[in-house]
Amino acid sequence: MHIADHLSSLELDPRSPAPLFQQLYDAIKCGILESRIRPGAQLPPSRGLARQLGVSRQTVIAAYAQLTAEGFLGGTVGRGTFVNDLLPIGASRKPPRPGPELHLLSERGARFVDHRASMVTHEGAPRAFRLGMPGLDVFPFSVWARLESRCWRQAGADLGYADPAGLPRLRELLAAHLSSSRGVHCTAEQIVVTSGSQQALFLIGTLLLAPGDAVWVEDPGYRGASGALYAAGARICPIPVDAEGLSVALGAQHHPDARLVYSTPSHQYPLGMSMSLPRRLELLAWAAHHEAWVVEDDYDSEYRYDGPPLASLQSLDKTGRVIYVGTLSKILFPGLRLGYLVLPPGLANAFARGKAVIDRHTSTVQQRVLAAFMSEGHFNRHIKRTREIYTERHGALLRALDMELGSEIDLAAANSGLHVALAFRRGLDDLALEAAAARRGIEVRALSRLYAPRENVALRTGTPSGLLLGFAAVPAEDTRAAVKALSGVLKEIRRSRQ
Ligand SMILES: Cc1ncc(COP(=O)(O)O)c(C=O)c1O
């Protein structure tokens, strides 16, 4: 296209927030970079172009001046304004290849955006059966706000860069809490504060695994973990779980070369059973013998409704193979992005240094607020209070399920955590149910989503169809109403398939 045609077809919008001269500047620059306006081409005189476009001459002069200052245009007084003919832009410049942006990424980058690493993000205010969400309606925000505003008033010199392992005071408090509530053996020096357990899992994969190293993950299991480990280069080996937790025997038989095992021993995600003691000892013995690491993701074990929390796997570890991962996402709230690692002593310093490379350290303001929240007793009070509230919410869900869907479902182990897993007795497409429920504003997660893709599993016994239902995020009456509505959706699906 001739340059005059190109410019005369421009439409500048006087209502746009971008000033007119900027719109003209953008259009000419774009034309040059995309080879629609060639190096050496002469631009129309400012007066003529202004008339043609219906703008003031000053607008055109300002656009030309900016493009000249940036080297796109040149010219001499009296001879006119030309596109810089030394620009290495021309026929040889290929338009960008169409298609997904994957080709722009390195092999490593492509693993980050692979569907195996993708995460689900919930939107909007909490509603029934939001998964993995604590009750924000019962969080003491006024206390948190008071402590935070005190932190700001006292911030003084504390707003510079800080220890990548986390604030010493917070690490001491976490070590004391973990020792008393979870039986974790550790000192503050073994703790590294992270931006959620997600970063902890990513650090583990990045610092301890070579590309292609085999990793056992539970099947069904937590996508956040397999995604982070996959992005770090691991070869993900899904290992079935049974009533006692991860099947160490199957893992040892099919993937004896694994360097790392990811597990949720207190509350298997998503099915909910806790790993039996014989299985724990078998796993630790296998890991010690093979010098493999065991990751214990202890994400919601504070919430057990028929007794005190179970002791951690780490508390049984005599050989320093267990890496304990914790999060504040379930006790406090996910948006806080605070989690931590408890590392065998020989790894703590390396992890702190690795963490510094990723993001220097986690926000010190939120760490300080959390330390105050813990040291002043609010943390333990909040756990105690939410345990009572969630006991009620959990009971309400179980009763409603029994009443509305009792003949349709089997509940998986159901005495802890923030969600319940159920399986349908008669065949049902749980993805179709998830979609139909979503159309009615009911948020459920299909259980089949949490099983590894079929092609990856030599060990698959069949994917049950079922649902995961969170119960902590909303009051019991909302959950009861949602169970009723869900039962209606299910009946409709059954009827339409007859
Ligand atoms: C098994 C498991 N681990 C950890 C987490 C918490 O992740 P984060 O600390 O990154 O919020 C969740 C949240 O849903 C989870 O389900």
The ligand as an ORCA input file, in Angstrom:
! r2SCAN-3c Opt
* xyz 0 1
  C      -2.958    -30.874     48.734
  C      -2.784    -29.395     48.860
  N      -1.591    -28.904     49.230
  C      -1.388    -27.584     49.372
  C      -2.390    -26.682     49.147
  C      -2.151    -25.208     49.412
  O      -1.441    -24.586     48.458
  P      -0.866    -23.098     48.717
  O      -0.139    -23.092     50.011
  O       0.039    -22.880     47.566
  O      -2.041    -22.180     48.752
  C      -3.632    -27.127     48.722
  C      -4.689    -26.162     48.406
  O      -5.719    -26.441     47.879
  C      -3.840    -28.514     48.596
  O      -5.029    -28.993     48.224
*
